[in-house]
Amino acid sequence: MILSCIIGSWGWQHSEWENDVFYPDDLPQDWQLSYYSNEFDLAVVPASYWSADGYGEDDWLDDVTDAFVFYIDWPFLQLADQADYEKCAQYCQHLGKQVAAVLLNREIWQDLSADQQQWFKAATKVFTVLQYNEGSDSSSGYMSVVDDQVSVPGESVLLLHSEGKESLRDLGGRLGSLLQNKDQGAEGGTNIKHIVLSNEKPNINRLKDLKTLVTLLQG
């Protein structure tokens, strides 16, 4: 039996989810997070959300419960400008303790100078900076930044990529293997607490499948 995990998606504003596929046909876009949070307790905020001009987060905390978890995506392939850091910091500060971490690609982090790394950590303040990279098995490895040292955290998040062509049986087997191996407590292991369907355009039925499979694996 695996430990308790919560499930979420890479973003929640997807046109493929509209028109009664998931969101009711007449649901305004600014109500989508509230509707989404009735079924899921986690979401990644893509950089396309927070870096866009006029994209406000003012009502987000009113749309979700206190237990809802946000991750902030940082996709930039080179040093961003001051405005990007300020926008990212604004979202982190506004969402407060409900931000689990900023997701930062490991290779990007390693390419930054010490001054640039410090700038990033100063912008995100008290929030853990995670580095991630997609593995060949479509799972992700994570490391967290503690001062200038890199260490594997005791609890982490799994980005899971799954297309519709993968059978439910195969997805369940892959997911069970990943979670059970992590939960064995072996040296260097990580307890996965959060699982994100990380497809750029996540399929809502696959997200529901993932939630059902985790519930069964936890039973």
C-alpha positions as CSV (number, residue, x, y, z in Angstrom):
1,M,0.0,0.0,0.0
2,I,1.3,3.4,-0.9
3,L,1.3,6.6,1.2
4,S,-1.4,9.2,0.6
5,C,-1.0,11.3,-2.5
6,I,-3.0,14.2,-4.0
7,I,-3.5,14.5,-7.8
8,G,-3.6,17.5,-10.1
9,S,-2.9,18.9,-13.5
10,W,-0.5,21.1,-15.4
11,G,-2.8,24.1,-15.5
12,W,-6.6,24.1,-15.4
13,Q,-7.5,26.4,-18.3
14,H,-7.7,24.0,-21.3
15,S,-10.0,24.6,-24.2
16,E,-10.3,20.8,-24.6
17,W,-12.0,20.6,-21.2
18,E,-14.8,23.1,-22.2
19,N,-18.2,22.6,-23.8
20,D,-19.4,20.0,-21.3
21,V,-16.2,17.8,-21.7
22,F,-15.4,18.8,-18.1
23,Y,-16.5,22.4,-17.6
24,P,-20.2,23.2,-18.2
25,D,-20.8,25.0,-21.5
26,D,-21.9,28.2,-19.9
27,L,-19.2,28.3,-17.2
28,P,-17.1,31.6,-17.3
29,Q,-13.4,31.1,-17.6
30,D,-12.7,32.9,-14.3
31,W,-14.9,30.3,-12.5
32,Q,-12.9,27.3,-13.9
33,L,-10.5,27.1,-11.0
34,S,-13.3,26.9,-8.5
35,Y,-15.0,24.2,-10.5
36,Y,-11.7,22.3,-11.0
37,S,-10.9,22.5,-7.2
38,N,-14.2,20.6,-6.4
39,E,-12.5,17.5,-7.8
40,F,-8.8,18.0,-7.6
41,D,-6.6,19.5,-4.8
42,L,-3.5,20.5,-6.7
43,A,-2.5,22.5,-9.8
44,V,0.6,23.7,-11.5
45,V,0.5,27.4,-12.5
46,P,2.1,27.4,-15.9
47,A,4.4,30.3,-16.7
48,S,2.1,31.3,-19.5
49,Y,-0.5,32.1,-16.8
50,W,1.6,34.2,-14.3
51,S,3.9,35.9,-16.9
52,A,1.1,37.2,-19.0
53,D,0.1,40.9,-18.6
54,G,-3.2,41.3,-16.8
55,Y,-3.5,37.7,-15.7
56,G,-4.6,38.2,-12.1
57,E,-4.5,35.8,-9.1
58,D,-6.5,38.0,-6.8
59,D,-9.5,35.6,-6.5
60,W,-7.6,32.3,-6.6
61,L,-7.5,31.7,-2.8
62,D,-11.3,32.4,-2.7
63,D,-11.8,29.7,-5.3
64,V,-10.0,26.9,-3.5
65,T,-9.9,25.3,0.0
66,D,-7.1,26.0,2.4
67,A,-5.7,22.6,1.6
68,F,-5.3,23.3,-2.1
69,V,-1.7,23.2,-3.4
70,F,-0.2,25.3,-6.1
71,Y,3.2,24.8,-7.9
72,I,4.7,27.6,-9.9
73,D,6.3,26.8,-13.2
74,W,9.6,28.5,-14.2
75,P,10.4,27.5,-17.8
76,F,12.9,30.1,-18.8
77,L,15.9,28.8,-20.8
78,Q,18.1,31.7,-19.9
79,L,18.3,34.4,-17.2
80,A,15.0,36.2,-17.1
81,D,14.7,39.9,-16.6
82,Q,13.7,41.7,-13.4
83,A,10.0,41.8,-14.4
84,D,9.8,38.0,-14.6
85,Y,11.3,37.6,-11.1
86,E,9.0,40.2,-9.7
87,K,5.9,38.6,-11.3
88,C,6.9,35.2,-10.0
89,A,7.5,36.6,-6.5
90,Q,4.2,38.4,-6.6
91,Y,2.3,35.1,-7.2
92,C,4.4,33.3,-4.5
93,Q,3.7,36.0,-2.0
94,H,0.0,36.3,-2.8
95,L,-0.7,32.5,-2.7
96,G,1.5,32.2,0.5
97,K,1.7,28.8,2.2
98,Q,-0.4,27.2,-0.5
99,V,2.6,27.4,-2.9
100,A,4.4,24.1,-2.5
101,A,7.4,25.1,-4.7
102,V,8.7,26.8,-7.8
103,L,9.5,24.2,-10.4
104,L,12.9,24.9,-12.0
105,N,14.7,22.7,-14.5
106,R,17.9,21.3,-13.2
107,E,20.0,22.2,-16.2
108,I,18.7,25.8,-16.1
109,W,19.7,26.1,-12.4
110,Q,23.2,24.7,-13.1
111,D,23.7,27.2,-15.9
112,L,23.0,30.2,-13.6
113,S,25.8,32.1,-11.9
114,A,26.0,32.2,-8.1
115,D,24.6,35.8,-8.3
116,Q,21.8,34.7,-10.6
117,Q,20.9,31.8,-8.3
118,Q,20.8,34.2,-5.3
119,W,18.6,36.5,-7.3
120,F,16.1,33.7,-8.0
121,K,16.1,32.6,-4.4
122,A,15.6,36.1,-3.2
123,A,12.6,36.5,-5.6
124,T,10.9,33.3,-4.4
125,K,11.7,34.1,-0.7
126,V,10.8,31.3,1.7
127,F,9.5,28.9,-1.0
128,T,11.4,25.8,-1.9
129,V,13.0,25.8,-5.3
130,L,12.7,22.5,-7.0
131,Q,14.7,21.3,-9.9
132,Y,13.3,18.6,-12.2
133,N,14.1,16.8,-15.4
134,E,12.0,14.4,-17.4
135,G,13.3,10.8,-17.1
136,S,13.4,8.2,-19.9
137,D,10.6,6.4,-18.1
138,S,8.3,9.5,-18.3
139,S,8.7,10.1,-14.6
140,S,10.6,13.0,-13.1
141,G,13.5,13.2,-10.7
142,Y,13.5,16.1,-8.2
143,M,16.1,17.9,-6.1
144,S,15.6,20.8,-3.8
145,V,17.9,23.7,-3.2
146,V,19.0,24.3,0.4
147,D,21.3,27.3,0.5
148,D,24.0,26.4,-2.1
149,Q,23.8,22.6,-1.5
150,V,21.6,20.2,-3.5
151,S,19.9,17.4,-1.7
152,V,17.0,15.0,-2.3
153,P,14.0,16.0,-0.2
154,G,12.2,13.6,2.1
155,E,8.9,14.3,0.3
156,S,8.4,15.3,-3.3
157,V,6.2,15.7,-6.4
158,L,6.0,13.4,-9.4
159,L,5.4,14.8,-12.9
160,L,3.7,12.0,-14.8
161,H,3.3,12.1,-18.6
162,S,0.6,9.8,-20.0
163,E,-1.1,9.9,-23.4
164,G,-4.4,8.3,-24.1
165,K,-2.8,5.5,-26.0
166,E,-1.3,4.1,-22.7
167,S,-3.8,1.5,-21.4
168,L,-5.3,2.0,-17.9
169,R,-3.6,-1.3,-16.9
170,D,-0.2,-0.1,-18.1
171,L,-0.6,3.2,-16.4
172,G,-1.6,1.5,-13.1
173,G,1.4,-0.8,-13.3
174,R,3.8,2.1,-14.0
175,L,2.4,4.3,-11.3
176,G,2.3,1.5,-8.7
177,S,5.9,0.6,-9.4
178,L,7.0,4.3,-9.1
179,L,5.1,4.9,-5.9
180,Q,5.9,1.7,-4.2
181,N,9.7,2.0,-4.9
182,K,9.7,5.5,-3.5
183,D,7.7,4.6,-0.4
184,Q,9.9,1.7,0.6
185,G,12.1,4.2,2.5
186,A,15.4,3.0,0.9
187,E,18.4,5.2,1.3
188,G,18.1,8.1,-1.1
189,G,14.4,7.4,-1.7
190,T,11.7,10.0,-1.8
191,N,8.1,9.8,-0.6
192,I,5.9,11.2,-3.4
193,K,3.1,13.3,-1.9
194,H,1.9,15.1,-5.0
195,I,1.3,13.7,-8.6
196,V,0.8,16.0,-11.6
197,L,-0.4,15.0,-15.0
198,S,2.2,16.9,-16.8
199,N,1.1,16.8,-20.4
200,E,1.0,20.2,-22.0
201,K,-2.6,19.5,-22.9
202,P,-3.7,17.1,-20.2
203,N,-6.6,14.8,-21.0
204,I,-9.3,15.3,-18.3
205,N,-10.4,11.6,-18.5
206,R,-6.8,10.5,-18.1
207,L,-6.5,12.8,-15.0
208,K,-9.6,11.2,-13.6
209,D,-8.1,7.8,-14.3
210,L,-5.0,8.8,-12.4
211,K,-7.0,9.9,-9.4
212,T,-9.0,6.6,-9.4
213,L,-5.8,4.5,-9.7
214,V,-4.1,6.3,-6.8
215,T,-7.2,5.7,-4.7
216,L,-7.1,2.0,-5.5
217,L,-3.4,1.8,-4.8
218,Q,-3.9,3.5,-1.5
219,G,-6.7,1.1,-0.5
